[in-house]
Amino acid sequence: MLESVRAAFERRVIPRLLASSSSGEGLSSNAYVTWPEADAQYLVEDTIEMGVQINGKTRGSIKVALDATEDVAMQLAKSEPSVEKFLEGKEIKKVIYKAGKILNIVVPK
């Protein structure tokens, strides 16, 4: 009950109070202020956190550039401690890399 009263107060009363108090000070009402424009350059991510799988099981994650090559992703994965312990002394049979999505390393069990 208290939450619904508070929500109604915030939705209906506070905007009117702000508009009336700001108009008395020579400022324009908040109802007529334009929305700020978004700058597209700040909305684009250039690095992502990518999951690293060993034999299909997630063993860690790495932060890579969105357009990173397989070699760069493998170097970062091999240096990650949580992945490194599953690769110790094992030969890598196959690497499945989907740029910007996932890195899967297949090793013998």
DSSP file (Angstrom, degrees, kcal/mol; ACC not computed):
  #  RESIDUE AA STRUCTURE BP1 BP2  ACC     N-H-->O    O-->H-N    N-H-->O    O-->H-N    TCO  KAPPA ALPHA  PHI   PSI    X-CA   Y-CA   Z-CA
    1    1 A M     >        0   0    0      0, 0.0     4,-2.0     0, 0.0     5,-0.2   0.000 360.0 360.0 360.0 -48.3    0.0    0.0    0.0
    2    2 A L  H  >  +     0   0    0      1,-0.2     4,-2.3     2,-0.2     5,-0.2   0.866 360.0  53.6 -63.5 -36.2    2.7    2.4    1.0
    3    3 A E  H  > S+     0   0    0      1,-0.2     4,-2.6     2,-0.2    -1,-0.2   0.898 108.0  49.2 -65.9 -40.2    4.7    1.7   -2.2
    4    4 A S  H  > S+     0   0    0      2,-0.2     4,-2.2     1,-0.2    -1,-0.2   0.878 111.6  49.2 -69.1 -35.7    1.7    2.4   -4.4
    5    5 A V  H  X S+     0   0    0     -4,-2.0     4,-2.3     2,-0.2    -2,-0.2   0.919 112.7  48.1 -65.9 -43.3    1.1    5.7   -2.6
    6    6 A R  H  X S+     0   0    0     -4,-2.3     4,-2.6     2,-0.2    -2,-0.2   0.919 111.5  49.8 -63.3 -44.1    4.8    6.7   -3.0
    7    7 A A  H  X S+     0   0    0     -4,-2.6     4,-2.2     1,-0.2    -1,-0.2   0.911 111.6  48.5 -62.1 -42.7    4.8    5.7   -6.7
    8    8 A A  H  X>S+     0   0    0     -4,-2.2     4,-2.4     2,-0.2     5,-0.5   0.895 111.4  50.6 -64.6 -39.8    1.7    7.8   -7.3
    9    9 A F  I  X>S+     0   0    0     -4,-2.3     5,-1.8     1,-0.2     4,-1.7   0.926 111.8  47.0 -62.5 -45.6    3.2   10.8   -5.4
   10   10 A E  I  <5S+     0   0    0     -4,-2.6    -2,-0.2     1,-0.2    -1,-0.2   0.870 116.6  44.3 -65.4 -36.5    6.4   10.6   -7.4
   11   11 A R  I  <5S+     0   0    0     -4,-2.2    -2,-0.2    -5,-0.2    -1,-0.2   0.860 128.6  20.5 -76.2 -36.8    4.6   10.3  -10.7
   12   12 A R  I  X5S+     0   0    0     -4,-2.4     4,-0.6    -5,-0.2    -3,-0.2   0.837 126.5  35.1-106.5 -39.1    1.9   13.0  -10.2
   13   13 A V  I  X<S+     0   0    0     -4,-1.7     4,-2.3    -5,-0.5     3,-0.2   0.922 108.4  56.3 -89.9 -46.6    2.9   15.5   -7.6
   14   14 A I  H  ><S+     0   0    0     -5,-1.8     4,-2.6     1,-0.2     5,-0.2   0.899 105.5  51.2 -59.2 -45.5    6.7   15.9   -7.8
   15   15 A P  H  > S+     0   0    0      0, 0.0     4,-2.3     0, 0.0    -1,-0.2   0.898 112.0  48.2 -59.4 -37.7    6.8   16.9  -11.5
   16   16 A R  H  X S+     0   0    0     -4,-0.6     4,-2.5    -3,-0.2     5,-0.2   0.896 111.0  50.2 -68.9 -39.2    4.1   19.6  -10.8
   17   17 A L  H  X S+     0   0    0     -4,-2.3     4,-2.4     2,-0.2     5,-0.2   0.917 112.1  47.8 -63.6 -42.7    6.0   20.9   -7.8
   18   18 A L  H  X S+     0   0    0     -4,-2.6     4,-2.4    -5,-0.2     5,-0.2   0.918 112.3  49.1 -64.4 -42.9    9.2   21.1   -9.8
   19   19 A A  H  X S+     0   0    0     -4,-2.3     4,-1.8    -5,-0.2    -2,-0.2   0.915 114.4  44.4 -63.9 -42.8    7.5   22.9  -12.7
   20   20 A S  H  X S+     0   0    0     -4,-2.5     4,-1.0     1,-0.2    -1,-0.2   0.873 114.8  48.1 -72.8 -34.9    5.8   25.4  -10.4
   21   21 A S  H  < S+     0   0    0     -4,-2.4     4,-0.5    -5,-0.2    -2,-0.2   0.875 113.8  46.2 -73.6 -34.8    8.9   26.1   -8.4
   22   22 A S  H ><>S+     0   0    0     -4,-2.4     5,-1.9    -5,-0.2     3,-0.7   0.840 107.3  57.0 -76.2 -31.2   11.2   26.5  -11.4
   23   23 A S  H ><5S+     0   0    0     -4,-1.8     3,-1.0     1,-0.2    -1,-0.2   0.800 101.3  57.9 -70.2 -25.9    8.8   28.8  -13.2
   24   24 A G  T 3<5S+     0   0    0     -4,-1.0    -1,-0.2     1,-0.2    -2,-0.2   0.711 102.0  55.6 -74.1 -19.8    8.8   31.2  -10.3
   25   25 A E  T < 5S-     0   0    0     -3,-0.7    -1,-0.2    -4,-0.5    -2,-0.2   0.297 125.0 -97.9 -95.2   9.1   12.5   31.6  -10.5
   26   26 A G  T < 5S+     0   0    0     -3,-1.0     2,-0.2     1,-0.3    -3,-0.2   0.518  86.5 125.2  88.0   4.3   12.5   32.7  -14.2
   27   27 A L      < -     0   0    0     -5,-1.9    -1,-0.3    -6,-0.1    -2,-0.1  -0.602  64.4-107.1 -92.3 157.8   13.3   29.2  -15.5
   28   28 A S        -     0   0    0     -2,-0.2    -1,-0.1     1,-0.1    -4,-0.1  -0.432  42.4 -91.4 -80.5 160.9   11.2   27.4  -18.0
   29   29 A S    >   -     0   0    0      1,-0.1     3,-1.3    -2,-0.1     4,-0.2  -0.357  26.7-124.6 -69.0 149.3    9.0   24.5  -17.0
   30   30 A N  G >  S+     0   0    0      1,-0.3     3,-1.1   -15,-0.2    -1,-0.1   0.726 105.8  72.5 -65.7 -21.4   10.5   21.0  -17.2
   31   31 A A  G 3  S+     0   0    0      1,-0.2    -1,-0.3   -16,-0.1    -2,-0.0   0.733 100.5  43.4 -66.9 -21.8    7.6   20.0  -19.4
   32   32 A Y  G <  S+     0   0    0     -3,-1.3     2,-0.3     2,-0.1    -1,-0.2   0.293  84.1 113.9-109.6   9.2    9.0   22.0  -22.3
   33   33 A V    <   -     0   0    0     -3,-1.1     2,-0.1    -4,-0.2    -3,-0.0  -0.649  66.5-124.0 -80.8 135.4   12.7   21.1  -22.1
   34   34 A T        -     0   0    0     -2,-0.3    -2,-0.1     1,-0.1    -1,-0.1  -0.464  25.7-105.7 -78.9 151.9   13.9   19.1  -25.1
   35   35 A W        -     0   0    0     -2,-0.1    -1,-0.1     1,-0.1     2,-0.1  -0.480  39.6-106.4 -72.4 144.7   15.6   15.7  -24.7
   36   36 A P        -     0   0    0      0, 0.0     2,-0.3     0, 0.0    -1,-0.1  -0.420  34.4-114.4 -70.2 150.0   19.3   15.6  -25.1
   37   37 A E        -     0   0    0     -2,-0.1     2,-0.3    -3,-0.1    -3,-0.0  -0.660  25.7-123.3 -85.4 139.0   20.6   14.0  -28.3
   38   38 A A        -     0   0    0     -2,-0.3     2,-0.7     1,-0.0     3,-0.1  -0.629  15.7-135.8 -81.3 138.2   22.6   10.8  -28.0
   39   39 A D    >   -     0   0    0     -2,-0.3     3,-1.7     1,-0.1     4,-0.4  -0.866   9.4-150.6 -96.2 115.2   26.1   10.9  -29.5
   40   40 A A  G >> S+     0   0    0     -2,-0.7     3,-1.1     1,-0.3     4,-0.6   0.755  89.1  68.0 -60.8 -28.1   26.5    7.6  -31.5
   41   41 A Q  G 34 S+     0   0    0      1,-0.3     3,-0.3     2,-0.2    -1,-0.3   0.784 100.9  49.1 -65.5 -24.9   30.3    7.4  -31.0
   42   42 A Y  G <4 S+     0   0    0     -3,-1.7    -1,-0.3     1,-0.2    -2,-0.2   0.566 103.0  61.8 -88.7  -9.2   29.8    6.8  -27.2
   43   43 A L  T <4 S+     0   0    0     -3,-1.1     2,-0.5    -4,-0.4    -1,-0.2   0.545  84.3  90.3 -92.5  -8.6   27.2    4.1  -27.8
   44   44 A V     <  -     0   0    0     -4,-0.6     2,-0.4    -3,-0.3     0, 0.0  -0.777  67.1-145.8 -95.4 127.8   29.6    1.7  -29.6
   45   45 A E        -     0   0    0     -2,-0.5     3,-0.1     1,-0.1    -2,-0.1  -0.759  13.1-173.7 -90.6 136.3   31.6   -0.8  -27.6
   46   46 A D  S    S+     0   0    0     -2,-0.4    20,-2.0     1,-0.1     2,-0.3   0.566  70.4  45.3-105.7 -12.1   35.0   -1.6  -28.9
   47   47 A T  E     -A   65   0A   0     18,-0.3     2,-0.3    19,-0.1    18,-0.2  -0.964  65.2-172.2-128.3 150.9   35.9   -4.4  -26.5
   48   48 A I  E     -A   64   0A   0     16,-2.8    16,-2.3    -2,-0.3     2,-0.6  -0.911  28.3-116.8-134.3 162.3   33.8   -7.3  -25.3
   49   49 A E  E     -A   63   0A   0     -2,-0.3     2,-0.4    14,-0.2    14,-0.2  -0.917  37.1-165.5-101.1 118.2   34.1  -10.1  -22.7
   50   50 A M  E     -A   62   0A   0     12,-3.3    12,-2.5    -2,-0.6     2,-0.2  -0.852  16.9-122.1-110.3 137.3   34.2  -13.4  -24.5
   51   51 A G  E     -Ab  61 102A   0     50,-0.8    52,-1.9    -2,-0.4     2,-0.5  -0.496  18.6-149.6 -75.1 144.7   33.7  -16.8  -23.0
   52   52 A V  E     -Ab  60 103A   0      8,-2.9     7,-2.8    -2,-0.2     8,-1.2  -0.975  14.0-166.9-117.3 123.8   36.4  -19.4  -23.3
   53   53 A Q  E     -Ab  58 104A   0     50,-3.1    52,-2.9    -2,-0.5     2,-0.5  -0.866  13.2-158.4-111.3 143.9   35.4  -23.1  -23.4
   54   54 A I  E >  S-Ab  57 105A   0      3,-2.6     3,-1.6    -2,-0.4    52,-0.2  -0.987  86.6 -16.9-117.3 118.9   37.5  -26.2  -23.0
   55   55 A N  T 3  S-     0   0    0     50,-2.9    -1,-0.1    -2,-0.5    51,-0.1   0.852 131.2 -51.6  52.5  38.7   35.8  -29.2  -24.6
   56   56 A G  T 3  S+     0   0    0     49,-0.2     2,-0.5     1,-0.2    -1,-0.3   0.434 115.8 110.1  85.3  -0.5   32.5  -27.4  -24.6
   57   57 A K  E <  S-A   54   0A   0     -3,-1.6    -3,-2.6     2,-0.0     2,-0.3  -0.922  74.3-114.8-111.6 133.4   32.5  -26.3  -20.9
   58   58 A T  E     +A   53   0A   0     -2,-0.5    -5,-0.3    -5,-0.2     3,-0.1  -0.471  40.9 164.7 -67.5 124.3   33.0  -22.7  -19.9
   59   59 A R  E     -     0   0A   0     -7,-2.8     2,-0.3     1,-0.3    -6,-0.2   0.456  59.4 -34.0-119.9  -7.4   36.3  -22.4  -18.1
   60   60 A G  E     -A   52   0A   0     -8,-1.2    -8,-2.9    23,-0.1     2,-0.3  -0.984  54.4-111.2 174.4-172.1   36.9  -18.6  -18.1
   61   61 A S  E     -A   51   0A   0     -2,-0.3     2,-0.3   -10,-0.3   -10,-0.2  -0.986  16.7-160.2-147.3 155.4   36.5  -15.4  -20.0
   62   62 A I  E     -A   50   0A   0    -12,-2.5   -12,-3.3    -2,-0.3     2,-0.6  -0.948  20.1-126.8-134.0 153.4   38.7  -12.9  -21.7
   63   63 A K  E     +A   49   0A   0     -2,-0.3     2,-0.3   -14,-0.2   -14,-0.2  -0.917  41.7 163.6-102.1 121.1   38.4   -9.2  -22.8
   64   64 A V  E     -A   48   0A   0    -16,-2.3   -16,-2.8    -2,-0.6     2,-0.1  -0.892  42.9 -91.7-133.6 161.5   39.2   -8.8  -26.5
   65   65 A A  E >   -A   47   0A   0     -2,-0.3     3,-1.8   -18,-0.2   -18,-0.3  -0.410  42.4-113.6 -67.4 151.7   38.7   -6.2  -29.2
   66   66 A L  T 3  S+     0   0    0    -20,-2.0    -1,-0.1     1,-0.3   -19,-0.1   0.822 117.2  39.7 -59.0 -33.2   35.5   -6.7  -31.2
   67   67 A D  T 3  S+     0   0    0    -21,-0.3    -1,-0.3    32,-0.1    32,-0.1   0.003  85.3 147.7-106.3  27.8   37.5   -7.5  -34.3
   68   68 A A    <   -     0   0    0     -3,-1.8    32,-0.1     1,-0.1     2,-0.1  -0.313  44.7-122.6 -66.4 145.4   40.3   -9.6  -32.6
   69   69 A T     >  -     0   0    0      1,-0.1     4,-2.1    30,-0.1     5,-0.2  -0.322  24.4-105.7 -81.4 169.3   41.8  -12.4  -34.6
   70   70 A E  H  > S+     0   0    0      1,-0.2     4,-2.5     2,-0.2     5,-0.2   0.871 119.7  55.5 -62.4 -38.2   41.9  -16.0  -33.5
   71   71 A D  H  > S+     0   0    0      2,-0.2     4,-2.2     1,-0.2    -1,-0.2   0.911 108.3  47.0 -63.4 -42.8   45.6  -15.8  -32.6
   72   72 A V  H  > S+     0   0    0      2,-0.2     4,-2.2     1,-0.2    -1,-0.2   0.921 113.0  49.3 -64.4 -44.2   45.1  -12.8  -30.3
   73   73 A A  H  X S+     0   0    0     -4,-2.1     4,-2.3     1,-0.2    -2,-0.2   0.889 110.8  50.4 -63.6 -39.6   42.2  -14.6  -28.6
   74   74 A M  H  X S+     0   0    0     -4,-2.5     4,-2.6     2,-0.2    -1,-0.2   0.903 108.9  51.5 -66.1 -41.4   44.2  -17.7  -28.1
   75   75 A Q  H  X S+     0   0    0     -4,-2.2     4,-1.3     1,-0.2    -2,-0.2   0.924 112.9  45.3 -61.1 -44.2   47.1  -15.8  -26.6
   76   76 A L  H  X S+     0   0    0     -4,-2.2     4,-0.7     1,-0.2    -2,-0.2   0.894 113.1  50.7 -66.0 -39.5   44.8  -14.1  -24.1
   77   77 A A  H >< S+     0   0    0     -4,-2.3     3,-0.9     1,-0.2     6,-0.3   0.908 108.5  51.3 -65.7 -41.4   43.1  -17.4  -23.3
   78   78 A K  H 3< S+     0   0    0     -4,-2.6    -1,-0.2     1,-0.2    -2,-0.2   0.783 109.5  51.0 -67.0 -26.4   46.4  -19.2  -22.7
   79   79 A S  H 3< S+     0   0    0     -4,-1.3    -1,-0.2    -5,-0.2    -2,-0.2   0.573  86.3 100.6 -86.9  -9.5   47.4  -16.5  -20.3
   80   80 A E    XX  -     0   0    0     -3,-0.9     4,-2.9    -4,-0.7     3,-1.0  -0.665  69.7-144.7 -77.7 121.5   44.2  -16.7  -18.3
   81   81 A P  H 3> S+     0   0    0      0, 0.0     4,-1.4     0, 0.0    -1,-0.1   0.843  96.9  54.8 -58.0 -36.8   44.8  -18.7  -15.1
   82   82 A S  H 34 S+     0   0    0      1,-0.2     4,-0.2     2,-0.2    -5,-0.0   0.774 117.6  36.2 -70.3 -23.7   41.4  -20.4  -15.1
   83   83 A V  H X> S+     0   0    0     -3,-1.0     3,-1.2    -6,-0.3     4,-0.8   0.802 107.8  65.8 -92.1 -36.9   41.9  -21.7  -18.6
   84   84 A E  H >X S+     0   0    0     -4,-2.9     4,-1.1     1,-0.3     3,-0.9   0.852  94.5  58.1 -56.9 -39.4   45.7  -22.4  -18.3
   85   85 A K  H 3< S+     0   0    0     -4,-1.4    -1,-0.3     1,-0.3    -2,-0.1   0.773 105.7  50.1 -67.0 -24.5   45.2  -25.2  -15.8
   86   86 A F  H <4 S+     0   0    0     -3,-1.2    -1,-0.3    -4,-0.2    -2,-0.2   0.618 112.7  47.2 -85.5 -13.4   43.0  -27.1  -18.2
   87   87 A L  H X< S+     0   0    0     -3,-0.9     3,-2.1    -4,-0.8    -2,-0.2   0.552  79.7 124.8-100.9 -10.7   45.5  -26.8  -21.0
   88   88 A E  T 3< S-     0   0    0     -4,-1.1     3,-0.1     1,-0.3    -3,-0.0  -0.289  89.0  -7.5 -57.8 123.5   48.6  -27.8  -19.1
   89   89 A G  T 3  S+     0   0    0      1,-0.2     2,-0.4    -2,-0.1    -1,-0.3   0.604 108.6 117.9  69.5  13.3   50.5  -30.7  -20.7
   90   90 A K    <   -     0   0    0     -3,-2.1     2,-0.4    17,-0.0    -1,-0.2  -0.887  62.6-127.5-115.9 145.1   47.7  -31.2  -23.3
   91   91 A E        -     0   0    0     -2,-0.4     2,-0.6    -3,-0.1    -3,-0.0  -0.740  24.9-124.2 -88.7 132.7   47.9  -30.9  -27.0
   92   92 A I        -     0   0    0     -2,-0.4    15,-0.2     1,-0.2     3,-0.1  -0.672  27.7-178.4 -79.0 118.9   45.2  -28.7  -28.6
   93   93 A K        -     0   0    0     13,-2.5     2,-0.3    -2,-0.6    14,-0.2   0.860  64.1  -1.3 -84.9 -39.9   43.4  -30.7  -31.2
   94   94 A K  E     -C  106   0A   0     12,-1.5    12,-3.2     2,-0.0     2,-0.4  -0.997  54.2-152.4-154.7 147.4   41.0  -28.1  -32.6
   95   95 A V  E     -C  105   0A   0     -2,-0.3     2,-0.6    10,-0.2    10,-0.2  -0.992   7.4-167.1-125.0 125.4   40.1  -24.4  -32.1
   96   96 A I  E     +C  104   0A   0      8,-3.2     8,-3.1    -2,-0.4     2,-0.5  -0.956  14.7 179.3-112.5 116.1   36.6  -23.1  -32.9
   97   97 A Y  E     -C  103   0A   0     -2,-0.6     2,-0.6     6,-0.2     6,-0.2  -0.969  17.4-175.2-125.7 121.8   36.6  -19.3  -32.9
   98   98 A K  E >>  -C  102   0A   0      4,-2.6     3,-2.6    -2,-0.5     4,-1.4  -0.947  36.8-120.8-112.2 108.1   33.6  -17.1  -33.6
   99   99 A A  T 34 S+     0   0    0     -2,-0.6   -33,-0.1     1,-0.3   -30,-0.1  -0.202  93.3   5.7 -54.7 128.2   34.8  -13.5  -33.6
  100  100 A G  T 34 S+     0   0    0    -35,-0.2    -1,-0.3   -32,-0.1   -51,-0.1   0.472 130.5  58.0  79.5   2.4   33.0  -11.4  -31.1
  101  101 A K  T <4 S-     0   0    0     -3,-2.6   -50,-0.8     1,-0.3     2,-0.3   0.672 103.0 -22.7-125.9 -64.8   31.1  -14.5  -29.6
  102  102 A I  E  <  -bC  51  98A   0     -4,-1.4    -4,-2.6   -52,-0.2     2,-0.4  -0.994  33.9-144.2-158.0 156.2   33.1  -17.4  -28.2
  103  103 A L  E     -bC  52  97A   0    -52,-1.9   -50,-3.1    -2,-0.3     2,-0.5  -0.992  20.2-173.3-126.2 121.0   36.4  -19.3  -28.2
  104  104 A N  E     -bC  53  96A   0     -8,-3.1    -8,-3.2    -2,-0.4     2,-0.5  -0.969   4.0-165.2-118.7 125.8   36.2  -23.1  -27.9
  105  105 A I  E     -bC  54  95A   0    -52,-2.9   -50,-2.9    -2,-0.5     2,-0.5  -0.943   6.9-153.1-114.0 128.4   39.3  -25.2  -27.5
  106  106 A V  E     + C   0  94A   0    -12,-3.2   -13,-2.5    -2,-0.5   -12,-1.5  -0.893  22.2 166.0-104.7 124.2   39.2  -29.0  -28.0
  107  107 A V        -     0   0    0     -2,-0.5   -15,-0.2   -15,-0.2     2,-0.1  -0.936  42.7 -93.9-130.8 154.7   41.8  -31.1  -26.1
  108  108 A P              0   0    0      0, 0.0   -17,-0.0     0, 0.0     0, 0.0  -0.398 360.0 360.0 -67.4 148.7   42.0  -34.8  -25.4
  109  109 A K              0   0    0     -2,-0.1   -19,-0.0   -19,-0.0     0, 0.0   0.460 360.0 360.0 -80.9 360.0   40.6  -35.9  -22.1
